[in-house]
Amino acid sequence: MSGLILNILVIGDVGNVFKTISKYVKKSKIHIINFPKDGAGVYTYDENYELFENYKVRDQVEKINEIKNNFDLAVVMGTGERIAYLSDLNYISYYVGRDIDAPRFVKNSKEPWYKEPLHKLNFFERKFYREAFDFAIAHIAPTWVFEHLKKFQGNNIKMDLKPVDTTLFNDDFSPLERKKEKFTFFCPQRIGIPKGTDILWKALEFCKSDFEILQVDWRDTGSEEENRTSLELIENLPSHVKLIPMIKRKEIPSFYNWCDAVIGNLKIGSFEYVELEAVLCKKPTISFTDKKIKIFYDEKKIESPFIPENNDPKNVAKIIDEFVLSSQFRESIFEKELNFVQKISDPKKAGEWWDCFFEEYVKKYPSINRKTPKIKLKIRIVSFLIANRLYFSKIKRFVNTDKR
């Protein structure tokens, strides 16, 4: 296999993870097909994606069946898992959050910070999604996400490298042409409990320094509870916070380079892409670190330098005030953050890891096609349709359509 370029199909690219990886692999060629842009997707997606024409599962499966023989292996994220399962692919599932901390195959699954279930699926739906999970030839998750993945049996792999596109996120971009009247934090993440917005709002009540936070006007949506709590957070906007419109991904570096510091996730206990991007744009960043979450680089445990290590609102307020009032404090924290981020977000090293991983799994699974007997595949499709309460006429029409 040495010298061959492997063709990898990615279905669903949450957070542009594989868009970044595609720029740095050398032994693989990654083609991404994403779900249609709507709402925030218009701003958060990279602009150069192939998109499914619509959200109809049947049409998505037909599309994958039309192109799958051009590829050696598949990687899926989010609901891409069910499309790959229905298309009978050899696929790896990569998780970034709620697809595994509140999986669809668990009855009334909910995230730890909510009281109400995120998913209320019937037995047949849960059974289908468990089969799709089990069908994956490997499951990969980084940092805090792996803490949830490891609860379920399977070929589970922890990979903490979170590559950042350094051609986009660096300090070479011109700062935003905007007047700054006081120390300003930039907060580009969504407004919602999973991001720790509730903690930030409470912390601001205890802050004594003078500053402003530019918060992107983008809130969590999903369950009734999620909608309700995120709306309440917007309705109770602190005086420190100024909402700004959504920003396209390619424009975010200008905001990073303009602000004085960045506020990241204060809830999950681990860094996300906001923190990594901000530090590479040379901005000190506040983000809650739970030391119980283990992080590995080159198979060795390393410590995250992000602070605070205690996300009690009063403690968060203390850190915010120190950031505002002490340049020496900011600089000392930033030096540690930069050293860490340059390792954990190294896109070239991540590209090498994925090249080796793809090569290993293509050797194990020489074809992207699982070649499940047609009768079993049709049963799988029918079970999905029944689980989703579709009418018999639709089931019959789908079964009689064989694109294989």
C-alpha positions, 0 to 999 in steps of 0.5 A: 500500500506504500505510495498509494493515496487513500480516498477517504469519504467524510459524511458530516463535518461538525466544527470543520474538523476534517476540513482542517485535516484534509489540508495536512494529510499527505497520504490521503485525500479527503472528500467531505459531504456535509448536510445542507446549510441552515441557520448558524451553518451559513456562518460556521461551515467552511465555504468549500463543501459538497452538500447533500441536496436536502435533509431526506434520509432516503436521498442522502443514502442514494447519494452515498450509494452513487459515490461510495465506490470511489472511496476506500474508507468512510469517517462519519460525524453526527447523523452521518453515522446513520447514513453510513449504516444504511449505505452499508459502509465500513466507517469510523465514527468521530464524536465531538459532543452530544452524539455520545454524551447523550446518545440516541440509543440510550432511553431518555438520554440527557446531558449532565447539565439539563434535567429534561431528556434531549432525546425521547425515542421509542424502542425501535429508534433506540435499537436502530441507533445502537446498531448504527453505533455498533456497526462502526469499525472504530470510535474516536473521541478527544478530551472530555468527549472520550469520558462519555465514549468509554462508557460504551463497549467498542473499539474506542480510541482516544485521540486528543490532537485537535488540529487548527488551520494555522493558515487561517488562525494566526496573528497575521490577519489585520485586526478589526476596524472597530473602536475599543473604549475599554478592555474587551473580551471576545466570546464567539461561542454559543449562548447556552448552559453547555458553554457555561454562559450561566456561570459567566453571567453569574460571575459578572455580578462579582466582577469589580473591574471595568471591561466589555464582552463582545458576545456573538448573538448565537444561542443553543437550540434543541430541546424545550429546556435548551431553548428556554434556558438560552432565551432566558440568558439572552433576556437577562443580558448583563450590562458588561455584555454587548451582542454582535451579529453572527460572524463568518468563519473566515472573518473570526481571526480579525476579531481575535486579533482585535480583542484583548482576551477571549472567554471560552467554555466554562462548563465542560472542563476542557478546551474547545476550538475557540480556545485553541484558535484564540491562543494561536491568534496570540490572545490569552484565554479564560476556560475552565479546566477539570484536572480529572480529564486526562489529556495525552500528547505523544502517548504522554499525559500533559496538563492543560494550562487553561484557568480557572480550575474551579468554575465557581462564579466568584472564582471565575470573577476573580480570574476575569478581574486579574486578566483585566487589571494585570498585563503581567498575569495575562502574559504569564498565563498566555505563555503556558497556553501557547506552549500547550496549544502549539502541541495539542493543535499541531495540524501537521502532527494530526495529519500524520496521525490520520494518515497512519490511521487510515492506512492501518484501517484500509489494510484491515478493511480493504473495501468501503463496502461491507457487502451485507446480504441484500435481504439483511440490508433491506431489513435494516432499511425497513427497521429504520423506516418503521422506527420513524413511523413512516407509512407502508407505502413509503417503506415499500417504495424505498425497499423496491429502490435498489441502487446497489 
